[in-house]
Amino acid sequence: MRIGIDVGGTNTDAALMDGLRVVAACKSPTTADVSSGVVSVLREVLRLSGVDAGAIQAVMIGTTHFTNAVVERRRLLQVAAIRLGLPATRALPPMTDWPDDLATTLGRHRYMVRGGHEFDGREIAPLDEREILRIAAEIREKGLRAASITSVFSPVTPIMEQRAAQILREEVPGIALSLSHEIGRVGFLERENAAIMNACLADLSRHVVASFRQALRDMAITAPFFISQNDGTLMTPEHVERYPVLTFASGPTNSMRGAAMLAGEKEAMVVDIGGTTSDVGMLLQGFPRESAVAVDIGGVRTNFRMPDVLAIGLGGGSRVRDEGRRIGPDSVGYEITSKALVFGGDTLTTTDIVVAAGLEDIGDRSRVAHIPAATVNAALDTMHRMVDEAVDRMKTSAEPLPVVLVGGGSILVSRDLPSASRVIRPENASVANAIGAAIAQVGGEVDRIYSLEGTSRDAVLDGAKKEAADHAVKAGASAGSVKIVDIEEVPLAYLPGSATRIRVKAVGDLVIGA
């Protein structure tokens, strides 16, 4: 038995599962300190199921803590951003395109050092170790507790990042280090940004993981716990302490994975409708399609493994205006229980429209009896048009695909959609995100530029597949269950030596008790 928990902005959801069967599920308001909200939702799901805490084998948690910290510019450490790449890369120093307030919060401690490699492993320049020693002395002097190290083409050859890290650890004991080749992909500035951002979250990640441990301890749950990451797979708490940035998009990913399981569909569109927004994405082999472009987090370009999701301003608390012809993008959010008309408030929301149309029985229906039928019909038309257009924008072909509706706001869609072959509303759709966390697997990935000169494409691919599978096993997957779910090849015509960028993703089932 596993418990999946998703900590969202409005609600913390939990689902207790026995294999793929949902035993019990519930929602509880998210609390400011988060762990008390997690404790209350755990207590409730155990009460509803009647299951003893000792029977739980694993707990999976999805959290928005780290994204919110960056977006809100709070609880972030100052970072020494070290780049190994001179004499190349001089034109754009680290944090060049960052929002001013975030760069100031992190202190603008920027260092550029000789070093780095070409894509085929040749040195741009030898690593300047004396300069690293000088930087270490300055870090001690400034009292900095975190640093990021980024070298040119380090996903191909990480040796210089590792050597610089070794020197810093010896010179500045206890410093939190983020090495870019362990975090980002090929794509220099985005990878550097990801490493800097990861470093600034070092303190918060330890605090959040400790609060989750405490919440489970308070509930006498001794099972191991895992935290879900951007691509729908799991990380150990120790991994999260080192790489908090990898959790940034776990919310939409969990919803899509949960939708795939609840609907029994591996190739489909998913519309996850919450209180404020709707996230629309596409499932490929049961996993969210990943974004091929740089992802903006808090105003900073990064290249994390992120789901390709379109967010639109339509949710259960969205405001309705102009006799139903305009909806959102603003929402009453978690205040819906006091501001919506059906709950005695004075704001016309999409939930009021659904109740007025007789489609749902929520709150006091008599409070929306005065809404003109023309407004109700116009608002319903607007809601369905918004969802249909979003689905159409995210599809990769004109062929209709099944559309799976999940999330607490999925009651807003009551008709078929022109862009869908059929609309599926699975049972337990409102807690799909917690279910997605509970069924998450363990993944491993390789993203690198290979030279095909003097070797064959098949030999290179086989090596990349084996490495991705090894990464998955190292992260806690059972070796026999690992399979390759995604292969991407991009020949790079502008580089010599038949250079090809190859990305391989492997996933496997978690070894419980490993």
Backbone torsions as a table, in degrees:
resi	resn	phi	psi	omega
1	MET	NA	138.4	179.4
2	ARG	-128.4	153.7	172.0
3	ILE	-116.3	128.7	173.7
4	GLY	-105.0	134.1	179.8
5	ILE	-127.2	135.6	174.5
6	ASP	-124.6	117.7	-179.3
7	VAL	-93.1	103.7	-179.5
8	GLY	-101.7	-179.8	-178.9
9	GLY	-69.7	-32.1	-177.8
10	THR	-102.8	-51.4	-176.7
11	ASN	-124.7	152.9	168.0
12	THR	-105.4	120.6	-176.9
13	ASP	-106.2	149.1	176.2
14	ALA	-137.5	144.7	175.0
15	ALA	-137.3	128.5	176.1
16	LEU	-99.9	124.2	-174.8
17	MET	-123.6	140.6	173.6
18	ASP	-110.0	100.7	-170.5
19	GLY	65.1	-121.8	178.5
20	LEU	-103.5	11.2	179.9
21	ARG	-97.1	130.2	177.9
22	VAL	-81.7	114.6	-178.6
23	VAL	-84.1	-44.2	179.8
24	ALA	-156.9	150.3	178.9
25	ALA	-147.5	148.8	178.8
26	CYS	-159.4	168.2	178.0
27	LYS	-124.0	151.0	175.7
28	SER	-147.4	144.8	-178.8
29	PRO	-60.0	138.4	175.9
30	THR	-68.1	136.7	-178.7
31	THR	-104.3	159.7	-176.9
32	ALA	-60.5	-38.5	-179.2
33	ASP	-88.0	-2.5	176.9
34	VAL	65.6	-51.0	-173.5
35	SER	-64.0	-34.1	178.9
36	SER	-69.1	-31.6	174.5
37	GLY	-67.0	-38.1	177.7
38	VAL	-66.4	-42.2	179.1
39	VAL	-61.4	-44.2	-175.7
40	SER	-68.5	-36.1	179.6
41	VAL	-73.5	-33.1	175.4
42	LEU	-65.2	-45.0	-179.1
43	ARG	-59.8	-42.7	-177.1
44	GLU	-68.2	-42.2	-177.0
45	VAL	-69.9	-33.2	176.1
46	LEU	-70.3	-37.5	177.9
47	ARG	-64.4	-46.4	-178.7
48	LEU	-62.2	-36.9	-175.3
49	SER	-86.4	-22.5	-176.0
50	GLY	71.7	14.6	-178.5
51	VAL	-88.1	139.7	178.4
52	ASP	-76.1	143.6	-178.6
53	ALA	-56.6	-30.9	-179.1
54	GLY	-68.3	-17.3	-178.4
55	ALA	-84.2	-9.0	-178.3
56	ILE	-78.6	127.3	-177.4
57	GLN	-93.4	-26.9	-179.1
58	ALA	-160.4	150.6	175.9
59	VAL	-123.9	129.4	179.3
60	MET	-114.4	129.6	-175.6
61	ILE	-123.2	132.5	170.7
62	GLY	-108.5	133.6	-174.8
63	THR	-136.9	149.1	176.7
64	THR	-105.2	9.9	-177.2
65	HIS	-49.0	-49.9	-168.2
66	PHE	-77.1	-37.5	175.0
67	THR	-60.5	-47.1	-177.6
68	ASN	-61.6	-38.2	-179.2
69	ALA	-61.2	-41.5	-179.8
70	VAL	-71.0	-44.4	-178.9
71	VAL	-62.9	-39.5	-177.9
72	GLU	-89.0	-4.5	178.0
73	ARG	59.0	43.3	-179.6
74	ARG	-132.2	154.9	177.8
75	ARG	58.1	38.1	179.6
76	LEU	-109.6	141.6	177.8
77	LEU	-83.8	154.3	169.0
78	GLN	-75.4	144.8	-171.1
79	VAL	-127.6	137.5	169.0
80	ALA	-87.4	109.4	-177.7
81	ALA	-93.2	105.9	-174.6
82	ILE	-105.8	126.1	179.2
83	ARG	-116.4	130.1	176.9
84	LEU	-104.7	102.4	-176.7
85	GLY	-170.3	-1.6	179.2
86	LEU	-69.4	148.4	7.0
87	PRO	-82.1	-5.8	174.8
88	ALA	-75.7	175.6	173.3
89	THR	62.9	12.2	-176.0
90	ARG	-70.7	-27.2	-169.9
91	ALA	-62.7	-38.9	-176.9
92	LEU	-119.4	99.0	179.7
93	PRO	-64.6	164.4	177.1
94	PRO	-54.4	146.2	176.3
95	MET	64.9	22.5	-178.1
96	THR	-57.5	-46.9	-173.2
97	ASP	-99.7	18.8	-178.2
98	TRP	-77.5	150.0	172.1
99	PRO	-58.2	140.2	-173.6
100	ASP	-56.1	-43.3	-176.2
101	ASP	-66.8	-35.9	-179.8
102	LEU	-72.6	-42.5	178.3
103	ALA	-61.3	-38.9	179.0
104	THR	-66.9	-41.3	178.7
105	THR	-58.9	-38.6	-178.2
106	LEU	-85.1	-6.0	169.8
107	GLY	94.3	-7.7	-179.9
108	ARG	50.2	43.2	176.5
109	HIS	-89.3	91.2	-171.5
110	ARG	-111.1	133.3	-179.6
111	TYR	-133.9	133.1	177.5
112	MET	-120.9	129.0	-170.2
113	VAL	-128.6	150.4	175.9
114	ARG	-65.8	139.4	179.2
115	GLY	152.1	-164.9	179.3
116	GLY	97.5	165.5	-178.8
117	HIS	-129.8	161.4	168.0
118	GLU	-80.6	172.2	-176.8
119	PHE	-63.1	-24.9	-176.8
120	ASP	-97.7	11.6	174.9
121	GLY	96.3	-6.2	176.9
122	ARG	-71.5	145.8	-179.4
123	GLU	-74.0	138.0	167.7
124	ILE	-74.6	-45.7	175.6
125	ALA	-160.0	153.4	177.1
126	PRO	-64.5	150.9	178.6
127	LEU	-65.4	129.5	179.7
128	ASP	-86.4	89.6	-174.3
129	GLU	-69.3	-31.1	178.3
130	ARG	-63.4	-37.8	178.4
131	GLU	-66.9	-37.7	177.2
132	ILE	-62.0	-40.6	178.2
133	LEU	-63.4	-39.4	178.9
134	ARG	-64.7	-42.9	179.6
135	ILE	-62.7	-40.5	179.6
136	ALA	-59.5	-41.3	179.1
137	ALA	-64.1	-39.3	179.6
138	GLU	-67.9	-38.0	178.1
139	ILE	-61.9	-43.8	178.3
140	ARG	-61.4	-43.1	-178.5
141	GLU	-61.8	-41.8	-178.8
142	LYS	-79.6	-12.6	-179.5
143	GLY	74.0	25.5	179.6
144	LEU	-74.3	143.5	-177.4
145	ARG	-113.8	2.1	-179.2
146	ALA	-144.1	146.8	177.4
147	ALA	-147.2	150.5	173.6
148	SER	-116.9	145.4	178.8
149	ILE	-126.6	123.4	-178.1
150	THR	-130.1	124.0	178.8
151	SER	-117.5	148.2	-179.5
152	VAL	-63.3	128.7	-179.5
153	PHE	55.9	35.7	178.0
154	SER	-67.2	-24.7	174.4
155	PRO	-62.7	-21.5	176.7
156	VAL	-86.6	-46.2	-177.7
157	THR	-136.9	97.4	-175.1
158	PRO	-83.6	3.8	-168.2
159	ILE	-57.1	-38.8	-178.0
160	MET	-71.4	-39.5	176.6
161	GLU	-60.5	-42.4	-177.8
162	GLN	-66.1	-39.7	179.7
163	ARG	-67.4	-44.1	178.4
164	ALA	-61.2	-39.4	179.4
165	ALA	-64.0	-40.5	179.5
166	GLN	-60.5	-43.7	179.5
167	ILE	-64.0	-45.0	-178.1
168	LEU	-63.4	-40.4	-179.7
169	ARG	-63.8	-37.2	179.5
170	GLU	-70.2	-36.7	-174.5
171	GLU	-86.4	-29.8	-177.9
172	VAL	-128.0	78.8	-177.6
173	PRO	-55.8	138.5	176.1
174	GLY	84.0	1.0	-179.7
175	ILE	-70.1	141.5	177.0
176	ALA	-87.9	119.2	-176.0
177	LEU	-112.3	138.9	173.0
178	SER	-119.2	118.9	178.9
179	LEU	-100.3	127.1	-169.8
180	SER	-62.5	-32.4	-176.3
181	HIS	-68.8	-17.2	179.0
182	GLU	-87.4	-9.4	-170.6
183	ILE	-118.4	-58.0	-173.6
184	GLY	-98.5	-176.7	-179.5
185	ARG	-106.7	-174.6	172.7
186	VAL	-60.0	141.6	-172.6
187	GLY	124.4	93.1	-161.4
188	PHE	-62.2	-57.1	-174.1
189	LEU	-64.0	-40.8	-179.9
190	GLU	-64.2	-38.9	179.2
191	ARG	-67.1	-40.7	177.9
192	GLU	-62.9	-44.4	178.0
193	ASN	-58.0	-42.9	-179.1
194	ALA	-62.9	-40.8	-179.1
195	ALA	-66.6	-41.2	179.0
196	ILE	-64.1	-44.5	-178.9
197	MET	-63.7	-39.1	178.4
198	ASN	-62.7	-41.1	-178.3
199	ALA	-64.5	-37.6	-176.6
200	CYS	-71.2	-13.7	-179.1
201	LEU	-98.4	7.3	-173.0
202	ALA	-57.5	-43.7	-180.0
203	ASP	-68.9	-47.6	-177.4
204	LEU	-60.6	-39.9	-177.5
205	SER	-62.4	-40.6	178.4
206	ARG	-65.3	-39.7	-179.4
207	HIS	-65.3	-45.4	-177.2
208	VAL	-65.3	-45.4	179.6
209	VAL	-62.0	-39.8	178.0
210	ALA	-63.6	-37.9	-179.3
211	SER	-69.5	-34.7	174.9
212	PHE	-66.2	-42.7	178.2
213	ARG	-58.6	-43.2	-178.2
214	GLN	-65.4	-40.7	179.8
215	ALA	-60.0	-42.3	-179.8
216	LEU	-69.9	-37.9	177.9
217	ARG	-62.1	-41.9	179.4
218	ASP	-60.6	-29.3	-179.0
219	MET	-94.5	5.4	-179.1
220	ALA	59.9	31.9	175.4
221	ILE	-95.2	116.0	-175.9
222	THR	-98.7	-1.8	-178.3
223	ALA	-65.9	153.2	176.5
224	PRO	-66.0	153.2	174.5
225	PHE	-124.3	154.8	-177.1
226	PHE	-132.8	158.3	179.5
227	ILE	-121.6	134.3	-174.2
228	SER	-82.1	147.4	-177.6
229	GLN	-114.6	179.5	-170.3
230	ASN	-52.9	-35.6	-172.3
231	ASP	-94.9	12.2	176.3
232	GLY	89.8	6.5	177.6
233	THR	-109.4	176.0	-171.7
234	LEU	-105.6	154.5	172.4
235	MET	-128.4	151.3	173.9
236	THR	-74.7	158.5	178.1
237	PRO	-56.4	-37.0	-179.7
238	GLU	-63.9	-36.7	178.9
239	HIS	-67.4	-40.1	179.2
240	VAL	-66.1	-37.9	177.6
241	GLU	-59.1	-33.6	-179.7
242	ARG	-87.3	-34.0	-174.0
243	TYR	-129.7	62.7	-177.4
244	PRO	-61.6	-27.3	-177.7
245	VAL	-63.0	-21.1	-176.6
246	LEU	-73.7	-1.4	179.1
247	THR	-99.4	-0.8	-167.6
248	PHE	-52.5	-39.1	-174.9
249	ALA	-115.5	30.4	-174.6
250	SER	-68.9	-24.6	-178.1
251	GLY	-61.5	-62.0	178.7
252	PRO	-59.8	-33.9	-179.6
253	THR	-64.7	-45.7	179.0
254	ASN	-60.3	-41.2	179.5
255	SER	-60.7	-42.1	-177.8
256	MET	-70.2	-38.6	177.5
257	ARG	-66.4	-40.9	177.7
258	GLY	-63.2	-40.7	178.3
259	ALA	-60.9	-42.5	-179.5
260	ALA	-60.2	-42.4	-178.7
261	MET	-71.4	-45.3	-176.9
262	LEU	-64.3	-36.4	-176.7
263	ALA	-91.7	-11.5	-177.5
264	GLY	67.1	29.4	-178.3
265	GLU	-117.1	136.5	177.0
266	LYS	-104.5	-24.5	177.8
267	GLU	-122.4	104.7	-176.3
268	ALA	-164.7	167.1	170.6
269	MET	-94.8	143.6	178.5
270	VAL	-120.8	132.0	173.8
271	VAL	-117.7	112.1	-179.1
272	ASP	-104.0	106.4	-174.9
273	ILE	-102.2	115.0	179.6
274	GLY	-101.2	-151.9	-179.6
275	GLY	-82.7	-26.1	-174.4
276	THR	-118.1	-42.8	-177.0
277	THR	-131.1	165.5	170.6
278	SER	-115.3	129.7	176.2
279	ASP	-103.0	125.7	-178.7
280	VAL	-115.8	127.3	-179.7
281	GLY	-145.4	176.9	-176.4
282	MET	-122.2	135.9	177.5
283	LEU	-94.6	131.5	172.5
284	LEU	-126.9	119.2	-176.6
285	GLN	55.4	33.3	177.0
286	GLY	82.3	-0.7	177.7
287	PHE	-116.2	151.0	178.3
288	PRO	-63.8	140.2	172.3
289	ARG	-62.8	134.9	-177.2
290	GLU	-87.9	149.8	179.8
291	SER	-70.9	135.0	-180.0
292	ALA	-93.3	-7.3	-176.8
293	VAL	-111.5	166.8	178.3
294	ALA	-61.2	140.5	-177.9
295	VAL	-105.1	133.3	-178.2
296	ASP	-91.4	119.1	176.2
297	ILE	-118.9	114.7	178.4
298	GLY	58.1	28.1	178.6
299	GLY	91.9	5.2	-178.4
300	VAL	-116.7	133.0	178.5
301	ARG	-75.8	127.9	176.9
302	THR	-134.3	166.2	176.4
303	ASN	-126.2	51.7	176.9
304	PHE	-71.3	166.1	170.4
305	ARG	-75.1	96.5	-176.2
306	MET	-118.7	145.4	174.0
307	PRO	-69.2	147.2	177.7
308	ASP	-83.8	96.6	-173.0
309	VAL	-124.2	135.9	173.9
310	LEU	-104.4	122.9	179.1
311	ALA	-102.7	129.4	175.8
312	ILE	-121.5	154.5	-175.8
313	GLY	-81.4	63.7	176.2
314	LEU	-134.2	118.6	178.2
315	GLY	-149.8	179.5	-177.9
316	GLY	-64.9	-20.7	-180.0
317	GLY	-107.4	9.9	-177.8
318	SER	-63.3	140.2	179.9
319	ARG	-77.4	142.8	-179.9
320	VAL	-109.1	128.1	-178.7
321	ARG	-131.9	174.1	175.4
322	ASP	50.4	51.9	179.5
323	GLU	52.4	35.8	175.3
324	GLY	90.9	-2.9	-177.7
325	ARG	-82.8	-14.9	179.9
326	ARG	-131.5	128.5	-178.4
327	ILE	-128.1	132.7	177.5
328	GLY	66.6	-160.9	-0.7
329	PRO	-76.6	-7.1	-179.9
330	ASP	-77.5	153.2	-174.3
331	SER	-141.3	155.2	175.3
332	VAL	-79.9	-9.7	173.5
333	GLY	57.1	-133.0	-175.9
334	TYR	-70.8	-8.2	178.4
335	GLU	-86.6	10.2	-176.5
336	ILE	-56.8	-34.6	-176.3
337	THR	-72.1	-6.4	175.0
338	SER	-121.0	-19.6	-174.2
339	LYS	-103.4	-25.9	-179.3
340	ALA	-70.2	149.6	-177.9
341	LEU	-57.6	-43.0	-176.1
342	VAL	-64.8	-17.5	178.2
343	PHE	-104.4	15.0	176.4
344	GLY	91.4	7.6	179.3
345	GLY	-86.9	-166.9	-176.9
346	ASP	-125.6	16.3	-177.8
347	THR	-112.9	127.5	178.1
348	LEU	-79.3	117.3	-178.6
349	THR	-118.0	171.1	179.0
350	THR	-63.3	-32.1	178.1
351	THR	-63.2	-40.3	177.1
352	ASP	-60.2	-40.2	-179.6
353	ILE	-62.2	-45.3	-178.6
354	VAL	-63.4	-39.0	178.5
355	VAL	-69.5	-43.3	-180.0
356	ALA	-61.7	-31.3	-179.7
357	ALA	-79.7	-4.0	179.4
358	GLY	77.9	16.7	-177.0
359	LEU	-88.2	-24.5	179.6
360	GLU	-141.0	154.4	177.9
361	ASP	-114.0	89.3	-177.4
362	ILE	-127.6	134.5	177.5
363	GLY	64.6	-147.0	-176.0
364	ASP	-104.8	105.6	-174.2
365	ARG	-65.6	-26.9	-177.5
366	SER	-63.7	-22.5	-178.3
367	ARG	-74.2	-11.4	179.1
368	VAL	-116.5	9.9	-177.7
369	ALA	-64.8	-23.7	-176.3
370	HIS	-81.5	-8.5	-176.1
371	ILE	-71.4	125.7	-178.1
372	PRO	-59.4	143.9	-179.9
373	ALA	-58.7	-35.2	-179.0
374	ALA	-62.6	-39.3	178.8
375	THR	-66.6	-43.3	179.9
376	VAL	-60.5	-47.7	-178.3
377	ASN	-65.4	-41.0	-179.9
378	ALA	-64.2	-41.0	-179.9
379	ALA	-66.0	-41.1	177.8
380	LEU	-62.4	-42.4	177.5
381	ASP	-60.0	-43.8	-179.0
382	THR	-62.3	-45.1	-179.1
383	MET	-61.1	-46.6	-178.6
384	HIS	-67.7	-35.7	178.2
385	ARG	-65.8	-41.9	179.8
386	MET	-60.3	-45.0	-179.4
387	VAL	-66.7	-44.3	-177.7
388	ASP	-62.5	-42.8	179.8
389	GLU	-64.7	-39.0	179.8
390	ALA	-66.0	-41.9	178.0
391	VAL	-62.0	-44.3	-179.1
392	ASP	-61.6	-39.2	-179.7
393	ARG	-65.9	-31.9	-174.5
394	MET	-91.4	-10.8	179.0
395	LYS	-73.6	152.2	179.8
396	THR	-99.7	-4.1	174.7
397	SER	-149.7	169.8	-178.0
398	ALA	-77.3	-11.9	-178.6
399	GLU	-61.6	132.7	177.1
400	PRO	-67.4	140.6	178.4
401	LEU	-122.4	157.7	174.0
402	PRO	-61.9	143.4	176.0
403	VAL	-115.4	122.4	179.9
404	VAL	-101.2	124.7	179.8
405	LEU	-99.2	125.5	177.0
406	VAL	-136.4	174.8	179.5
407	GLY	94.5	158.0	-178.4
408	GLY	-61.1	-26.6	-178.6
409	GLY	-90.5	9.1	-176.9
410	SER	-66.0	-12.0	176.1
411	ILE	-65.3	-15.5	-177.8
412	LEU	-69.5	-22.9	-178.3
413	VAL	-102.1	112.7	-175.9
414	SER	-119.9	-1.3	-178.0
415	ARG	-123.0	171.0	172.9
416	ASP	-72.0	157.2	179.3
417	LEU	-113.4	134.9	-178.9
418	PRO	-56.2	-30.7	-176.5
419	SER	-84.1	-3.6	-174.5
420	ALA	-108.4	141.5	173.4
421	SER	-71.6	-34.8	170.9
422	ARG	-161.9	156.7	179.8
423	VAL	-106.8	125.9	-176.9
424	ILE	-111.9	126.8	174.9
425	ARG	-116.7	90.0	-174.3
426	PRO	-72.1	160.2	173.5
427	GLU	-65.1	149.3	-179.0
428	ASN	62.7	23.7	-177.7
429	ALA	-61.1	-28.3	-174.9
430	SER	-71.7	-17.4	177.7
431	VAL	-118.3	31.4	-178.7
432	ALA	-58.1	-33.3	-178.6
433	ASN	-64.8	-41.4	178.7
434	ALA	-68.6	-36.6	178.3
435	ILE	-66.5	-40.5	177.4
436	GLY	-60.1	-38.6	177.9
437	ALA	-66.2	-41.1	-176.5
438	ALA	-66.5	-31.8	-176.4
439	ILE	-97.4	5.0	-174.3
440	ALA	-59.1	147.4	178.1
441	GLN	-106.4	-177.3	-179.9
442	VAL	-107.4	137.2	-175.4
443	GLY	-123.2	164.7	173.3
444	GLY	-145.1	148.2	-175.7
445	GLU	-141.8	148.3	171.2
446	VAL	-126.4	132.9	176.1
447	ASP	-140.3	107.3	-170.8
448	ARG	-153.0	159.4	173.6
449	ILE	-99.5	123.0	-178.6
450	TYR	-111.0	146.1	171.5
451	SER	-94.9	125.1	-178.0
452	LEU	-91.4	5.4	-179.4
453	GLU	-70.7	130.3	177.5
454	GLY	76.2	10.2	176.3
455	THR	-147.8	175.8	-179.7
456	SER	-105.7	157.2	179.1
457	ARG	-60.7	-41.6	-178.3
458	ASP	-62.3	-39.8	-179.2
459	ALA	-65.3	-41.5	179.5
460	VAL	-65.5	-44.2	179.6
461	LEU	-61.9	-43.7	-179.8
462	ASP	-60.9	-41.1	179.0
463	GLY	-63.7	-42.2	-179.9
464	ALA	-65.9	-40.9	179.4
465	LYS	-63.0	-43.7	-179.3
466	LYS	-63.6	-40.8	-179.3
467	GLU	-65.2	-42.1	178.7
468	ALA	-63.2	-42.1	179.1
469	ALA	-64.4	-40.0	178.1
470	ASP	-62.9	-39.7	177.5
471	HIS	-60.2	-41.6	-179.0
472	ALA	-64.3	-43.8	-180.0
473	VAL	-64.0	-41.2	179.4
474	LYS	-62.2	-32.4	-178.7
475	ALA	-81.3	-3.9	175.3
476	GLY	118.7	11.4	180.0
477	ALA	-85.4	149.6	175.7
478	SER	-75.2	126.8	-172.3
479	ALA	-55.2	-39.9	-176.7
480	GLY	-70.8	-17.8	-175.5
481	SER	-97.6	-5.0	-173.9
482	VAL	-71.6	130.8	174.2
483	LYS	-135.8	154.0	179.0
484	ILE	-84.1	123.3	-177.2
485	VAL	-108.6	-13.7	-176.8
486	ASP	-155.1	130.9	174.6
487	ILE	-131.5	131.1	-179.5
488	GLU	-130.5	127.8	178.6
489	GLU	-123.1	128.5	176.8
490	VAL	-130.7	104.5	175.9
491	PRO	-64.7	135.8	-178.0
492	LEU	-106.6	95.7	-172.1
493	ALA	-64.9	-25.0	-174.6
494	TYR	-85.9	-2.0	178.1
495	LEU	-109.7	145.9	-179.4
496	PRO	-75.2	169.8	171.6
497	GLY	74.6	33.5	179.9
498	SER	48.2	49.8	-177.9
499	ALA	-71.1	136.3	179.8
500	THR	-138.3	132.3	174.5
501	ARG	-86.4	124.7	-178.9
502	ILE	-122.9	130.2	176.7
503	ARG	-124.9	126.5	-179.0
504	VAL	-128.4	133.4	178.6
505	LYS	-120.7	131.6	178.3
506	ALA	-121.8	144.1	174.9
507	VAL	-134.2	153.8	177.2
508	GLY	-151.8	169.3	-179.6
509	ASP	-77.2	144.8	-179.5
510	LEU	-68.1	136.5	173.2
511	VAL	-85.7	108.9	179.5
512	ILE	-75.2	131.4	179.7
513	GLY	82.9	10.1	179.4
514	ALA	-73.7	NA	NA
